[in-house]
Amino acid sequence: MGIRGAIPIRFEDVFPNGCFMVGEVDQVKDFEASTATKPVYARDKTTGEFVWQVTVIDCDPDAREKTVKVKITSPVQPVPPAPMPGLPFIPVEFGQLAVTPYVNGNGRLTYSVKAREMRAPRNVSSTPAASAAVKHTNVSGKDAA
């Protein structure tokens, strides 16, 4: 088979209804190399860049997993997009996405999701949840009556 490693995939295929960032962008620790007094941070095996992680809420109402951890490889900490007025979470989009299927400890097929970049959605109207929230919010960020 010609597939080796992670499988490149479009953002729209993973998150067809978009996603929202929750929490912070955290640097991933290399738990095997770290000690109690000296943390060592994980590096991507292919690029050698640091690995960062962000938790997102999948806006697909039929998603089996509602929260997904997306790992981002970057030499510096990725900066999230600016919050949108009236939304409790930050809508995000990922570029150069790839998934790696694996069987978890419960014997269930799941996926590791990795990206090269995080950005604001290019087309907010293509993210149904964000688009609906924006339509019901005025410029001041308060709900429109």
Accessible surface in RSA format (square Angstrom, percent):
REM  Atomic radii and reference values for relative SASA: ProtOr
REM  Chains: A
REM  Algorithm: Lee & Richards
REM  Probe-radius: 1.40
REM  Slices: 20
REM RES _ NUM      All-atoms   Total-Side   Main-Chain    Non-polar    All polar
REM                ABS   REL    ABS   REL    ABS   REL    ABS   REL    ABS   REL
RES MET A   1   197.45 102.3 123.28  81.6  74.17 176.6 120.06 102.1  77.39 102.5
RES GLY A   2    78.20  96.4   0.00   N/A  78.20  96.4  41.36 113.5  36.84  82.5
RES ILE A   3    98.29  55.9  77.61  57.8  20.68  49.8  81.72  58.8  16.57  45.0
RES ARG A   4   208.53  87.6 178.95  91.2  29.58  70.4  70.00  95.7 138.53  84.0
RES GLY A   5    60.64  74.8   0.00   N/A  60.64  74.8  38.60 105.9  22.05  49.4
RES ALA A   6    45.29  41.6  25.34  39.1  19.95  45.4  25.34  35.7  19.95  52.9
RES ILE A   7    57.94  33.0  57.87  43.1   0.07   0.2  57.94  41.7   0.00   0.0
RES PRO A   8   113.23  82.5  97.06  88.5  16.17  58.8  97.41  80.4  15.82  98.3
RES ILE A   9    56.13  31.9  40.40  30.1  15.74  37.9  48.79  35.1   7.34  19.9
RES ARG A  10   149.76  62.9 142.65  72.7   7.11  16.9  71.85  98.2  77.92  47.2
RES PHE A  11    17.57   8.8  12.71   7.9   4.86  12.7  12.71   7.7   4.86  13.9
RES GLU A  12    77.91  44.7  72.70  55.0   5.21  12.4  46.65  90.2  31.26  25.5
RES ASP A  13    78.16  54.7  49.14  48.9  29.02  68.6  17.39  40.9  60.78  60.6
RES VAL A  14    32.95  21.7  16.80  15.2  16.15  38.9  21.68  18.8  11.27  30.6
RES PHE A  15     2.82   1.4   0.78   0.5   2.04   5.3   0.78   0.5   2.04   5.8
RES PRO A  16    74.59  54.4  53.59  48.9  21.00  76.3  55.11  45.5  19.48 121.0
RES ASN A  17    36.05  24.9  36.05  34.8   0.00   0.0   3.75   9.0  32.29  31.2
RES GLY A  18     3.36   4.1   0.00   N/A   3.36   4.1   2.14   5.9   1.22   2.7
RES CYS A  19     0.39   0.3   0.00   0.0   0.39   0.9   0.00   0.0   0.39   0.4
RES PHE A  20    21.95  11.0  21.95  13.6   0.00   0.0  21.95  13.3   0.00   0.0
RES MET A  21     9.54   4.9   5.74   3.8   3.80   9.0   5.74   4.9   3.80   5.0
RES VAL A  22    29.71  19.6  25.85  23.4   3.86   9.3  28.41  24.7   1.30   3.5
RES GLY A  23    58.86  72.6   0.00   N/A  58.86  72.6  35.95  98.7  22.91  51.3
RES GLU A  24   128.46  73.7 121.19  91.7   7.27  17.3  45.05  87.1  83.41  68.1
RES VAL A  25     9.70   6.4   1.02   0.9   8.68  20.9   1.02   0.9   8.68  23.5
RES ASP A  26    83.32  58.4  80.22  79.8   3.10   7.3  24.47  57.6  58.84  58.7
RES GLN A  27    51.72  28.9  32.31  23.6  19.42  46.2   8.46  18.0  43.26  32.8
RES VAL A  28    28.62  18.8  24.03  21.8   4.59  11.1  28.62  24.9   0.00   0.0
RES LYS A  29    88.09  43.0  80.92  49.6   7.17  17.1  29.83  26.9  58.26  62.1
RES ASP A  30    50.10  35.1  45.60  45.4   4.51  10.7   7.73  18.2  42.37  42.3
RES PHE A  31   163.66  81.9 142.60  88.3  21.06  54.8 142.93  86.7  20.74  59.4
RES GLU A  32   175.73 100.9 139.06 105.2  36.67  87.3  60.38 116.8 115.35  94.2
RES ALA A  33    52.70  48.5  29.10  44.9  23.59  53.7  38.69  54.5  14.01  37.1
RES SER A  34    25.31  21.4   9.71  13.0  15.60  35.9   9.71  20.7  15.60  21.9
RES THR A  35    86.81  61.7  68.19  69.1  18.62  44.4  75.91 102.0  10.90  16.5
RES ALA A  36   115.74 106.4  63.55  98.1  52.19 118.7  76.60 107.9  39.15 103.7
RES THR A  37   131.35  93.4  98.33  99.7  33.02  78.7  82.01 110.2  49.34  74.6
RES LYS A  38   137.23  66.9 136.52  83.8   0.71   1.7  81.78  73.6  55.45  59.1
RES PRO A  39    61.30  44.7  49.99  45.6  11.31  41.1  50.56  41.7  10.74  66.7
RES VAL A  40    49.39  32.5  46.30  41.9   3.09   7.5  49.39  42.9   0.00   0.0
RES TYR A  41    79.44  37.1  69.00  39.3  10.43  27.1  38.35  28.8  41.08  50.6
RES ALA A  42    18.85  17.3  17.89  27.6   0.95   2.2  18.85  26.5   0.00   0.0
RES ARG A  43   134.81  56.6 113.19  57.7  21.62  51.5  42.75  58.4  92.06  55.8
RES ASP A  44    12.75   8.9   7.67   7.6   5.08  12.0   2.24   5.3  10.52  10.5
RES LYS A  45   209.91 102.4 170.22 104.4  39.69  94.5 121.21 109.1  88.71  94.5
RES THR A  46   128.70  91.5  94.46  95.8  34.23  81.6  67.37  90.5  61.32  92.7
RES THR A  47    65.02  46.2  31.12  31.6  33.90  80.8  38.82  52.1  26.20  39.6
RES GLY A  48    34.01  41.9   0.00   N/A  34.01  41.9  28.01  76.9   6.00  13.4
RES GLU A  49    37.15  21.3  34.97  26.5   2.17   5.2  13.45  26.0  23.70  19.4
RES PHE A  50    51.94  26.0  51.92  32.2   0.01   0.0  51.92  31.5   0.01   0.0
RES VAL A  51     9.90   6.5   9.90   9.0   0.00   0.0   9.90   8.6   0.00   0.0
RES TRP A  52    20.85   8.4  20.85  10.1   0.00   0.0  20.85  11.1   0.00   0.0
RES GLN A  53    40.62  22.7  39.68  29.0   0.94   2.2   2.01   4.3  38.61  29.3
RES VAL A  54     0.81   0.5   0.00   0.0   0.81   2.0   0.81   0.7   0.00   0.0
RES THR A  55    32.94  23.4  32.20  32.6   0.74   1.8  19.02  25.5  13.92  21.0
RES VAL A  56     0.00   0.0   0.00   0.0   0.00   0.0   0.00   0.0   0.00   0.0
RES ILE A  57    51.07  29.1  51.07  38.0   0.00   0.0  51.07  36.8   0.00   0.0
RES ASP A  58    16.26  11.4  11.77  11.7   4.49  10.6   0.00   0.0  16.26  16.2
RES CYS A  59    25.38  19.2   3.82   4.3  21.56  50.7   8.89  22.5  16.49  17.8
RES ASP A  60    32.45  22.7  32.03  31.9   0.42   1.0   0.60   1.4  31.85  31.8
RES PRO A  61   104.61  76.2  79.21  72.2  25.39  92.3  87.76  72.5  16.85 104.7
RES ASP A  62   130.83  91.6 100.85 100.4  29.99  70.9  33.79  79.5  97.05  96.8
RES ALA A  63    20.12  18.5   5.14   7.9  14.99  34.1  13.05  18.4   7.07  18.7
RES ARG A  64   148.77  62.5 111.77  57.0  37.00  88.1  61.24  83.7  87.53  53.0
RES GLU A  65    87.27  50.1  82.54  62.4   4.73  11.3  29.75  57.5  57.53  47.0
RES LYS A  66   100.10  48.8  94.81  58.2   5.28  12.6  88.15  79.3  11.95  12.7
RES THR A  67    78.79  56.0  66.65  67.6  12.14  28.9  34.79  46.7  44.00  66.5
RES VAL A  68    30.99  20.4  26.04  23.6   4.95  11.9  30.86  26.8   0.14   0.4
RES LYS A  69   123.97  60.5 110.17  67.6  13.80  32.8  70.42  63.4  53.55  57.0
RES VAL A  70     0.00   0.0   0.00   0.0   0.00   0.0   0.00   0.0   0.00   0.0
RES LYS A  71    66.65  32.5  66.65  40.9   0.00   0.0  17.66  15.9  48.99  52.2
RES ILE A  72     0.69   0.4   0.69   0.5   0.00   0.0   0.69   0.5   0.00   0.0
RES THR A  73     2.81   2.0   1.94   2.0   0.87   2.1   0.83   1.1   1.98   3.0
RES SER A  74    16.22  13.7  15.54  20.7   0.68   1.6   5.62  12.0  10.60  14.8
RES PRO A  75    83.44  60.8  69.96  63.8  13.48  49.0  71.95  59.4  11.49  71.4
RES VAL A  76   104.82  69.0 101.11  91.5   3.71   8.9 104.82  91.1   0.00   0.0
RES GLN A  77    90.48  50.6  79.70  58.2  10.78  25.7  18.54  39.5  71.95  54.6
RES PRO A  78    17.20  12.5   6.81   6.2  10.38  37.7  16.12  13.3   1.08   6.7
RES VAL A  79   124.02  81.6 106.78  96.7  17.24  41.6 108.09  93.9  15.93  43.2
RES PRO A  80    44.69  32.6  34.16  31.1  10.53  38.3  34.16  28.2  10.53  65.4
RES PRO A  81    19.67  14.3   4.63   4.2  15.04  54.7  17.15  14.2   2.52  15.7
RES ALA A  82    82.67  76.0  61.23  94.5  21.44  48.8  67.30  94.8  15.37  40.7
RES PRO A  83    96.31  70.2  81.39  74.2  14.91  54.2  81.39  67.2  14.91  92.7
RES MET A  84    43.76  22.7  40.37  26.7   3.38   8.1  37.51  31.9   6.24   8.3
RES PRO A  85    86.42  63.0  70.08  63.9  16.34  59.4  82.44  68.1   3.97  24.7
RES GLY A  86    39.12  48.2   0.00   N/A  39.12  48.2  11.09  30.4  28.03  62.8
RES LEU A  87    22.58  12.6   3.46   2.5  19.12  48.1   4.56   3.2  18.02  48.5
RES PRO A  88   114.72  83.6  75.04  68.4  39.69 144.3  88.32  72.9  26.41 164.1
RES PHE A  89    82.68  41.4  77.48  48.0   5.21  13.6  82.06  49.7   0.63   1.8
RES ILE A  90    33.52  19.1  33.48  24.9   0.04   0.1  33.48  24.1   0.04   0.1
RES PRO A  91     2.34   1.7   1.50   1.4   0.84   3.1   1.50   1.2   0.84   5.2
RES VAL A  92     1.44   0.9   0.00   0.0   1.44   3.5   0.00   0.0   1.44   3.9
RES GLU A  93     8.78   5.0   8.78   6.6   0.00   0.0   0.10   0.2   8.68   7.1
RES PHE A  94     1.53   0.8   0.00   0.0   1.53   4.0   0.00   0.0   1.53   4.4
RES GLY A  95     5.74   7.1   0.00   N/A   5.74   7.1   5.74  15.8   0.00   0.0
RES GLN A  96   132.41  74.0 101.64  74.3  30.77  73.3  47.53 101.2  84.88  64.4
RES LEU A  97     6.68   3.7   0.64   0.5   6.04  15.2   0.64   0.4   6.04  16.3
RES ALA A  98    18.72  17.2  18.40  28.4   0.32   0.7  18.40  25.9   0.32   0.8
RES VAL A  99    14.70   9.7  14.62  13.2   0.08   0.2  14.70  12.8   0.00   0.0
RES THR A 100    54.57  38.8  54.57  55.3   0.00   0.0  41.69  56.0  12.88  19.5
RES PRO A 101    55.50  40.4  40.66  37.1  14.84  53.9  40.77  33.7  14.73  91.5
RES TYR A 102   106.32  49.6  97.29  55.4   9.02  23.5  69.56  52.3  36.76  45.3
RES VAL A 103    99.63  65.6  75.13  68.0  24.49  59.0  75.13  65.3  24.49  66.4
RES ASN A 104    46.82  32.3  36.76  35.5  10.06  24.2  18.90  45.5  27.92  27.0
RES GLY A 105    88.24 108.8   0.00   N/A  88.24 108.8  44.60 122.4  43.64  97.7
RES ASN A 106   138.20  95.3 102.10  98.7  36.10  86.9  26.54  63.9 111.66 107.9
RES GLY A 107    58.21  71.8   0.00   N/A  58.21  71.8  26.68  73.2  31.53  70.6
RES ARG A 108   104.91  44.0  99.68  50.8   5.23  12.4  41.69  57.0  63.22  38.3
RES LEU A 109    90.00  50.1  83.79  59.9   6.22  15.6  83.79  58.8   6.22  16.7
RES THR A 110    30.33  21.6  29.95  30.4   0.38   0.9   8.79  11.8  21.54  32.6
RES TYR A 111   109.83  51.3  92.18  52.4  17.66  45.9  60.85  45.7  48.98  60.4
RES SER A 112    37.81  32.0  30.79  41.1   7.02  16.2  22.68  48.3  15.13  21.2
RES VAL A 113     9.33   6.1   7.78   7.0   1.55   3.7   7.78   6.8   1.55   4.2
RES LYS A 114    68.55  33.4  68.07  41.8   0.48   1.1  34.95  31.5  33.60  35.8
RES ALA A 115     1.01   0.9   0.00   0.0   1.01   2.3   0.95   1.3   0.06   0.2
RES ARG A 116    92.21  38.7  78.67  40.1  13.55  32.3  27.36  37.4  64.85  39.3
RES GLU A 117    72.43  41.6  68.80  52.0   3.64   8.7  24.88  48.1  47.55  38.8
RES MET A 118    18.62   9.6   0.00   0.0  18.62  44.3   0.00   0.0  18.62  24.7
RES ARG A 119    57.17  24.0  51.96  26.5   5.21  12.4  40.99  56.0  16.18   9.8
RES ALA A 120    52.85  48.6  45.31  69.9   7.53  17.1  45.31  63.8   7.53  20.0
RES PRO A 121    15.05  11.0   4.84   4.4  10.22  37.1   4.84   4.0  10.22  63.5
RES ARG A 122   165.52  69.5 126.81  64.6  38.71  92.2  65.60  89.7  99.92  60.6
RES ASN A 123    80.97  55.8  76.98  74.4   3.99   9.6  24.96  60.1  56.01  54.1
RES VAL A 124    48.57  32.0  44.18  40.0   4.38  10.6  44.18  38.4   4.38  11.9
RES SER A 125    81.27  68.7  58.01  77.4  23.26  53.6  43.88  93.4  37.39  52.4
RES SER A 126    65.37  55.2  42.27  56.4  23.10  53.2  41.60  88.6  23.77  33.3
RES THR A 127     6.28   4.5   6.14   6.2   0.14   0.3   0.93   1.3   5.34   8.1
RES PRO A 128    68.63  50.0  59.77  54.5   8.86  32.2  65.54  54.1   3.10  19.2
RES ALA A 129    38.43  35.3  23.61  36.4  14.82  33.7  32.98  46.4   5.45  14.4
RES ALA A 130     0.01   0.0   0.01   0.0   0.00   0.0   0.01   0.0   0.00   0.0
RES SER A 131    17.26  14.6  14.88  19.9   2.38   5.5   6.57  14.0  10.69  15.0
RES ALA A 132    48.73  44.8  45.74  70.6   2.99   6.8  48.36  68.1   0.38   1.0
RES ALA A 133    28.92  26.6  18.59  28.7  10.33  23.5  27.84  39.2   1.08   2.9
RES VAL A 134    60.68  39.9  56.47  51.1   4.21  10.1  57.19  49.7   3.48   9.4
RES LYS A 135   160.17  78.1 125.93  77.3  34.24  81.5  81.18  73.1  78.99  84.1
RES HIS A 136   124.56  68.1 122.46  85.1   2.10   5.4  79.26  81.7  45.30  52.7
RES THR A 137    24.06  17.1   7.54   7.6  16.52  39.4   4.21   5.7  19.85  30.0
RES ASN A 138    71.16  49.1  59.26  57.3  11.90  28.7  35.02  84.3  36.14  34.9
RES VAL A 139   149.14  98.1 129.87 117.6  19.28  46.4 137.91 119.8  11.24  30.5
RES SER A 140    82.24  69.5  42.84  57.2  39.40  90.8  51.64 110.0  30.60  42.9
RES GLY A 141    21.86  27.0   0.00   N/A  21.86  27.0   6.56  18.0  15.30  34.3
RES LYS A 142   149.31  72.8 144.89  88.9   4.42  10.5  92.85  83.6  56.47  60.1
RES ASP A 143   121.13  84.9  99.65  99.2  21.48  50.8  31.33  73.7  89.80  89.6
RES ALA A 144    56.72  52.2  32.58  50.3  24.15  54.9  35.37  49.8  21.35  56.6
RES ALA A 145   153.12 140.8  70.78 109.2  82.34 187.3 108.19 152.4  44.93 119.0
END  Absolute sums over single chains surface
CHAIN  1 A     9373.4       7229.7       2143.7       5548.6       3824.8
END  Absolute sums over all chains
TOTAL          9373.4       7229.7       2143.7       5548.6       3824.8
